[in-house]
Amino acid sequence: MKNLALLFILTGSFCLAQTSEKDEVQKVVNSLFTAMKNSDTILLKNAFTENAILQSVKKDGTLINDDVSGFAKIVGNNKKGNLDERIIFSSVLVDGNLASVWTPYEFYFSGKFSHCGVNSFQLVKQNGEWKIHYLIDTRRKEKCSQTEN
């Protein structure tokens, strides 16, 4: 009976630790979208690793490349509230210092629907902090109900 109780305690502690790591990963991803909505370039830059990679997949499969400084410039040049990306956490996976996040989204510019798609994030934990190292997304204007993604 003591062994069974110990197993439940250890299993419960492991599950709490996993949930906590997932929550920390989600916080970083959410901070990116808060930064966009508030035109906060400092918060935005803080969400990424030093050499982060940002890409979008076009309809024909080619890639559009960007970097954090270019992205921050776009965010900083917009009024607060102009950039509103609404996400759903579809999947958050964590293994040690690596996390993978999948988020369907709908993007609104100045309150009007612009496009939708999916974000795929790869995060790494460096010096005790989660940071986005790789972000790739899709963009489309049709089939945009987040339940259809």
KELUM-382450 format. One line per 2 residues: number of its first residue (from 0); their letters; for each residue x, y, z of N, C-alpha, C. Coordinates in pm, 1 decimal. Layout:
% residues N
NUM	A	X:Y:Z:X:Y:Z:X:Y:Z  ...
//
This chain:
% residues 149
0	MK	82.7:-119.5:0.0:0.0:0.0:0.0:87.3:126.2:0.0  198.9:122.9:76.7:288.6:238.1:79.0:347.8:263.1:-58.1
2	NL	383.3:154.9:-129.3:440.2:168.9:-263.4:339.2:230.1:-359.6  213.3:192.2:-346.6:108.9:246.4:-432.5:90.2:395.6:-404.3
4	AL	90.5:434.0:-278.5:77.7:575.4:-241.9:195.8:655.3:-296.0  316.2:600.4:-285.9:436.3:666.6:-337.2:427.6:683.1:-488.7
6	LF	377.6:581.2:-557.2:361.5:588.3:-702.1:265.4:701.6:-739.7  153.3:713.6:-669.3:57.8:820.7:-697.1:119.8:958.2:-671.9
8	IL	197.1:970.5:-567.2:262.3:1098.7:-536.3:361.9:1134.5:-645.8  445.5:1039.3:-685.6:545.9:1065.0:-789.5:480.8:1093.8:-924.3
10	TG	379.0:1017.7:-959.8:309.0:1039.1:-1086.3:240.7:1175.0:-1086.0  177.7:1209.9:-976.6:110.8:1339.1:-964.7:209.3:1453.5:-974.5
12	SF	326.3:1441.1:-913.0:428.4:1545.3:-920.2:477.8:1561.8:-1062.4  498.5:1451.3:-1133.3:542.9:1457.5:-1272.3:438.6:1527.9:-1358.1
14	CL	311.1:1493.4:-1340.1:204.8:1555.2:-1419.0:195.1:1704.7:-1391.3  210.1:1744.4:-1265.0:207.9:1886.4:-1231.8:324.3:1959.1:-1296.3
16	AQ	441.5:1898.3:-1297.4:558.7:1960.5:-1359.4:535.6:1976.3:-1508.5  480.8:1875.1:-1575.3:453.2:1883.5:-1718.6:352.6:1993.8:-1747.0
18	TS	245.4:1999.7:-1667.8:144.9:2102.6:-1687.0:206.8:2240.2:-1668.1  291.3:2255.2:-1568.9:355.7:2383.1:-1543.0:442.6:2424.9:-1660.8
20	EK	519.6:2331.5:-1717.9:603.7:2362.3:-1833.6:516.5:2402.5:-1952.4  409.1:2330.4:-1975.1:318.1:2365.3:-2084.1:259.2:2504.5:-2063.6
22	DE	223.3:2536.0:-1938.9:170.5:2668.7:-1908.8:274.1:2777.1:-1938.3  400.0:2751.0:-1903.7:506.8:2847.4:-1929.8:528.4:2867.5:-2079.6
24	VQ	520.8:2759.7:-2155.4:533.8:2768.0:-2301.2:418.6:2851.0:-2358.4  297.5:2822.7:-2312.9:180.9:2898.6:-2361.4:191.5:3046.0:-2325.9
26	KV	247.5:3077.3:-2209.6:265.5:3217.6:-2169.7:351.7:3292.6:-2269.7  460.0:3229.3:-2314.8:549.7:3293.0:-2411.1:478.0:3316.7:-2543.2
28	VN	406.1:3217.1:-2590.4:331.6:3232.0:-2716.2:226.8:3342.1:-2701.1  154.1:3342.7:-2590.2:54.7:3447.7:-2566.5:120.0:3585.4:-2558.6
30	SL	240.7:3592.7:-2502.2:308.0:3722.9:-2491.6:339.0:3780.5:-2630.0  367.5:3692.9:-2727.0:390.5:3738.5:-2864.1:266.7:3809.9:-2918.2
32	FT	149.4:3749.7:-2898.0:27.2:3808.4:-2952.3:-17.8:3930.9:-2873.3  12.7:3934.2:-2745.5:-11.1:4055.0:-2665.8:77.6:4167.7:-2717.7
34	AM	203.2:4136.2:-2746.1:296.9:4236.3:-2799.8:246.5:4290.7:-2933.1  199.0:4202.7:-3018.7:146.4:4247.0:-3148.4:28.7:4341.4:-3128.3
36	KN	-66.4:4300.1:-3044.0:-187.4:4380.3:-3022.5:-155.4:4516.3:-2960.3  -51.7:4521.2:-2875.5:-16.0:4645.9:-2807.0:96.3:4723.2:-2874.9
38	SD	140.8:4676.3:-2991.4:252.4:4739.4:-3064.1:375.3:4752.9:-2974.6  401.6:4649.6:-2896.0:510.1:4649.7:-2797.4:629.2:4570.9:-2852.8
40	TI	724.2:4641.0:-2912.3:838.1:4574.4:-2975.8:933.3:4511.6:-2873.9  940.7:4565.8:-2755.1:1029.3:4509.0:-2652.1:975.8:4372.9:-2607.9
42	LL	847.0:4365.6:-2577.1:785.6:4238.9:-2538.0:796.6:4137.8:-2651.7  776.2:4184.4:-2774.7:785.2:4095.8:-2890.0:925.9:4036.9:-2901.8
44	KN	1027.0:4120.9:-2900.6:1164.6:4072.8:-2914.9:1203.1:3977.9:-2801.6  1149.4:4002.5:-2682.6:1180.9:3919.1:-2566.5:1124.3:3777.8:-2578.9
46	AF	1025.1:3757.8:-2665.7:964.2:3625.8:-2683.1:1051.9:3531.7:-2765.0  1150.5:3586.7:-2838.0:1229.6:3508.7:-2933.2:1373.8:3486.8:-2888.0
48	TE	1434.7:3380.4:-2939.7:1577.8:3359.1:-2922.0:1653.1:3461.1:-3006.9  1781.5:3470.9:-2983.3:1864.2:3568.5:-3055.4:1865.7:3544.1:-3206.4
50	NA	1865.1:3419.7:-3248.6:1873.2:3386.8:-3391.4:1746.7:3318.4:-3443.0  1632.5:3363.8:-3395.5:1505.2:3301.9:-3432.6:1480.2:3308.5:-3583.2
52	IL	1405.6:3210.9:-3631.2:1371.0:3200.0:-3773.2:1219.0:3214.6:-3785.8  1175.6:3300.8:-3876.1:1033.3:3321.2:-3900.9:1006.2:3296.2:-4048.7
54	QS	905.7:3213.3:-4076.7:871.4:3182.0:-4214.7:720.5:3168.2:-4230.2  674.2:3192.7:-4353.2:535.5:3166.5:-4391.2:537.0:3079.3:-4515.2
56	VK	441.6:2986.8:-4521.9:428.5:2899.5:-4637.4:321.9:2959.1:-4729.3  360.5:2989.8:-4852.9:266.1:3041.5:-4951.4:182.9:2926.6:-5009.0
58	KD	73.4:2961.0:-5078.7:-15.0:2859.6:-5137.7:59.9:2761.7:-5226.7  162.0:2811.7:-5299.9:235.9:2724.5:-5391.9:346.8:2645.9:-5322.4
60	GT	358.4:2662.1:-5190.8:457.5:2587.5:-5114.1:590.0:2658.8:-5095.4  609.1:2771.3:-5161.1:733.2:2846.5:-5140.1:728.0:2915.8:-5004.4
62	LI	844.1:2952.3:-4956.3:854.5:3012.3:-4823.1:885.5:3161.1:-4830.7  823.3:3235.8:-4741.4:856.3:3376.3:-4719.8:937.8:3380.1:-4591.4
64	ND	1056.5:3438.1:-4596.6:1143.9:3445.9:-4479.2:1138.7:3585.0:-4417.4  1147.0:3588.9:-4285.8:1152.5:3715.5:-4212.7:1242.6:3694.2:-4092.4
66	DV	1273.5:3802.0:-4024.4:1349.6:3791.3:-3900.2:1279.8:3874.7:-3793.5  1323.4:3859.5:-3671.4:1256.7:3924.8:-3559.3:1262.0:4076.9:-3573.1
68	SG	1375.7:4131.9:-3615.2:1385.4:4278.5:-3625.0:1289.8:4333.1:-3731.0  1275.4:4264.2:-3844.1:1180.5:4307.0:-3946.2:1037.2:4297.2:-3897.4
70	FA	1006.9:4188.8:-3827.5:873.7:4168.2:-3771.0:844.0:4275.0:-3665.9  942.0:4303.3:-3581.2:924.3:4405.1:-3476.9:899.8:4542.9:-3538.4
72	KI	965.5:4570.9:-3649.1:945.9:4699.3:-3716.3:801.3:4713.1:-3764.6  747.3:4605.8:-3823.0:608.0:4607.2:-3868.1:514.5:4629.8:-3749.7
74	VG	538.0:4556.3:-3641.4:454.2:4569.0:-3521.7:463.2:4710.1:-3464.5  585.5:4763.1:-3455.6:605.9:4897.3:-3399.7:545.6:5008.4:-3483.3
76	NN	529.4:4984.9:-3613.2:472.9:5086.3:-3703.3:320.7:5083.7:-3707.4  258.6:4996.3:-3631.3:113.2:4989.6:-3625.8:60.5:5050.2:-3497.1
78	KK	-62.1:5102.7:-3506.1:-127.3:5156.4:-3387.4:-165.3:5042.3:-3295.0  -166.0:5071.9:-3167.0:-211.3:4974.8:-3067.5:-352.0:4927.2:-3105.9
80	GN	-372.7:4796.7:-3108.0:-503.1:4739.3:-3139.7:-521.4:4701.6:-3286.2  -432.4:4747.7:-3374.0:-445.9:4715.7:-3516.9:-422.7:4567.6:-3545.8
82	LD	-325.0:4506.4:-3479.7:-285.2:4368.3:-3508.2:-344.1:4275.1:-3402.8  -446.2:4202.2:-3441.5:-517.8:4116.5:-3346.4:-523.8:3973.7:-3401.3
84	ER	-433.1:3889.7:-3353.9:-430.0:3750.2:-3395.9:-490.4:3665.4:-3284.5  -597.4:3598.1:-3317.2:-671.6:3517.0:-3219.8:-637.2:3370.2:-3241.9
86	II	-581.4:3310.0:-3138.9:-531.9:3172.7:-3151.7:-607.5:3076.3:-3062.1  -595.0:2950.3:-3096.2:-640.5:2839.4:-3012.9:-521.3:2745.4:-2997.8
88	FS	-490.9:2704.6:-2876.1:-383.9:2607.6:-2854.6:-438.1:2469.4:-2886.6  -398.5:2418.0:-3000.6:-443.1:2286.9:-3044.2:-354.1:2176.9:-2987.0
90	SV	-223.4:2205.9:-2978.7:-127.9:2107.3:-2928.2:-8.6:2178.6:-2865.3  29.3:2133.2:-2746.5:150.5:2181.8:-2679.3:225.0:2059.0:-2629.5
92	LV	343.4:2035.5:-2685.0:424.5:1920.1:-2647.6:556.3:1969.4:-2589.9  598.8:1908.1:-2479.9:723.0:1948.1:-2413.8:807.0:1824.6:-2385.4
94	DG	935.5:1832.6:-2419.4:1031.9:1728.7:-2384.3:1160.5:1798.4:-2342.9  1186.5:1801.9:-2215.1:1306.7:1868.2:-2165.7:1306.5:2016.0:-2201.5
96	NL	1406.7:2058.3:-2278.7:1421.3:2199.3:-2315.9:1366.2:2230.4:-2454.3  1282.9:2142.2:-2507.9:1222.8:2161.7:-2638.9:1071.0:2156.2:-2626.7
98	AS	1003.7:2249.7:-2694.1:857.2:2249.1:-2696.5:809.6:2276.2:-2838.1  697.3:2215.4:-2871.9:634.2:2232.9:-3001.9:489.3:2274.2:-2978.1
100	VW	445.5:2379.4:-3048.7:310.8:2433.0:-3028.2:243.9:2451.7:-3163.9  118.0:2410.7:-3172.4:38.0:2423.6:-3294.2:-83.2:2508.5:-3259.2
102	TP	-101.3:2621.5:-3329.5:-212.3:2711.2:-3298.5:-285.6:2757.2:-3424.3  -404.7:2705.9:-3450.7:-488.5:2765.8:-3554.6:-518.2:2911.1:-3514.1
104	YE	-533.1:2999.1:-3613.2:-556.4:3140.5:-3581.0:-647.3:3207.5:-3682.8  -701.8:3320.2:-3641.1:-770.0:3415.0:-3728.6:-706.5:3550.6:-3701.1
106	FY	-671.7:3621.9:-3808.3:-602.9:3750.5:-3794.5:-695.9:3863.7:-3837.1  -702.1:3966.6:-3751.3:-784.0:4084.6:-3777.4:-692.7:4207.3:-3780.2
108	FS	-713.0:4291.3:-3881.5:-637.9:4416.4:-3892.0:-736.9:4530.7:-3876.8  -712.2:4616.0:-3778.0:-801.6:4729.0:-3748.1:-946.0:4683.1:-3731.7
110	GK	-963.1:4568.0:-3667.8:-1096.4:4517.9:-3638.1:-1162.9:4439.9:-3750.3  -1098.3:4433.5:-3868.1:-1158.7:4362.5:-3981.4:-1081.2:4234.0:-4009.7
112	FS	-1156.2:4126.7:-4038.7:-1094.2:3999.3:-4070.3:-999.6:4015.0:-4188.7  -880.2:3957.8:-4178.5:-780.9:3963.1:-4285.8:-755.2:3824.0:-4343.8
114	HC	-716.9:3729.5:-4256.5:-684.6:3594.8:-4302.9:-678.1:3499.2:-4184.0  -657.0:3372.1:-4216.0:-646.5:3271.1:-4111.3:-536.5:3173.3:-4149.2
116	GV	-512.5:3076.4:-4063.6:-413.2:2974.0:-4091.2:-375.0:2901.5:-3964.4  -254.1:2850.9:-3965.3:-200.3:2779.2:-3849.8:-58.0:2827.1:-3825.3
118	NS	-23.4:2846.0:-3697.7:113.7:2874.1:-3656.1:173.7:2745.6:-3600.5  299.0:2719.8:-3634.8:373.7:2610.5:-3574.3:498.7:2670.8:-3510.1
120	FQ	508.1:2655.5:-3379.2:619.0:2712.1:-3302.2:711.5:2602.0:-3252.6  840.2:2628.3:-3253.6:938.5:2546.2:-3183.8:1002.9:2639.1:-3080.8
122	LV	997.2:2600.4:-2955.9:1055.9:2680.0:-2849.0:1167.6:2602.9:-2782.0  1263.8:2675.9:-2729.4:1371.8:2615.9:-2651.4:1379.4:2687.1:-2517.1
124	KQ	1420.5:2612.2:-2417.5:1436.9:2670.2:-2285.2:1584.9:2701.4:-2267.5  1616.1:2830.7:-2254.5:1753.3:2877.0:-2238.4:1763.9:2956.5:-2109.3
126	NG	1860.1:2922.0:-2027.7:1879.4:2991.7:-1899.7:1750.2:2999.6:-1818.8  1673.9:2890.1:-1822.4:1551.5:2882.2:-1743.0:1430.7:2952.1:-1803.9
128	EW	1443.8:3006.7:-1925.8:1332.5:3077.6:-1989.7:1298.4:3015.9:-2124.6  1169.3:3001.5:-2152.3:1123.6:2954.1:-2281.7:1129.5:3068.5:-2381.5
130	KI	1180.1:3038.9:-2501.1:1189.2:3137.4:-2609.2:1147.7:3070.2:-2739.6  1085.0:3146.3:-2827.3:1048.0:3096.8:-2959.3:1172.7:3099.8:-3047.1
132	HY	1208.8:2985.7:-3102.4:1324.2:2981.1:-3192.4:1281.1:2970.3:-3339.0  1168.6:2905.9:-3363.3:1123.2:2888.0:-3500.4:972.7:2904.8:-3505.3
134	LI	928.3:2986.9:-3599.0:785.8:3008.4:-3620.1:759.0:2999.7:-3769.7  669.5:2911.5:-3807.3:626.4:2901.1:-3946.1:474.1:2899.8:-3946.0
136	DT	414.3:2966.5:-4046.4:268.8:2972.6:-4050.8:216.5:2955.5:-4191.9  87.2:2928.5:-4199.0:14.7:2927.4:-4325.4:-80.8:3045.9:-4322.8
138	RR	-123.0:3087.8:-4442.6:-217.3:3200.2:-4451.7:-315.4:3172.4:-4564.2  -443.4:3194.3:-4533.5:-548.2:3178.2:-4634.6:-668.0:3264.3:-4595.8
140	KE	-759.7:3279.2:-4688.3:-879.8:3358.4:-4662.2:-1006.3:3272.3:-4658.3  -995.5:3146.9:-4699.8:-1111.8:3058.0:-4701.4:-1096.3:2949.3:-4594.8
142	KC	-1210.7:2885.3:-4563.2:-1214.9:2780.7:-4460.7:-1147.9:2827.4:-4332.0  -1198.3:2937.4:-4280.5:-1130.8:3003.1:-4169.3:-1194.2:2979.2:-4033.0
144	SQ	-1302.6:2908.3:-4025.5:-1357.0:2878.4:-3894.1:-1254.2:2792.7:-3820.9  -1215.1:2833.3:-3701.5:-1108.8:2761.9:-3630.2:-1146.5:2617.8:-3603.0
146	TE	-1272.0:2584.8:-3611.7:-1310.4:2444.8:-3591.8:-1287.7:2364.2:-3720.4  -1269.0:2432.1:-3835.7:-1246.7:2362.7:-3962.0:-1099.8:2333.3:-3985.9
148	N	-1007.5:2395.0:-3913.0:-862.9:2378.6:-3936.5:-814.8:2241.3:-3898.7
//
